[in-house]
Amino acid sequence: MRIRTPADFGAVARQRRRDLKLSQNELAERSGVTRQWLVRFEKGSREVALSKVFAVLTELDLLVRVDATRSGDEAIPPMLIPTMTMSELRMDSARLSEVREAIQFIDRSSSESTGA
């Protein structure tokens, strides 16, 4: 799903919470936020802390992917996009080091192929 506004983001989180049959109180408690904060987030408030947004997304097991665009709606095709849920991103330091090395390799390869 393409998300362009805070309201879009809140709507996706609200629908996922409902799909998981969680109340706002349950999700707020699991995420470490207040119910009032969760209500504001689900309604699309622009005044929410990103760290709290990611805490909620982790509990909802939602994946966030950011794609660059050249212009308008023409997306740049990704060479390699690792697809992981937020819970899978919780990893030990050895695995984190492997991921960093892979990202650096991809960045170097992309720069070389574009002549940058």
Secondary structure, 3 states (H helix, E strand, C coil): CCCCCHHHHHHHHHHHHHHCCCCHHHHHHHHCCCHHHHHHHHCCCCCCCHHHHHHHHHHHCCCCCCCCEEECCEECCCCCCCCCCCHHHCCCHHHHHHHHHHHHHHHHHHHHHHCC
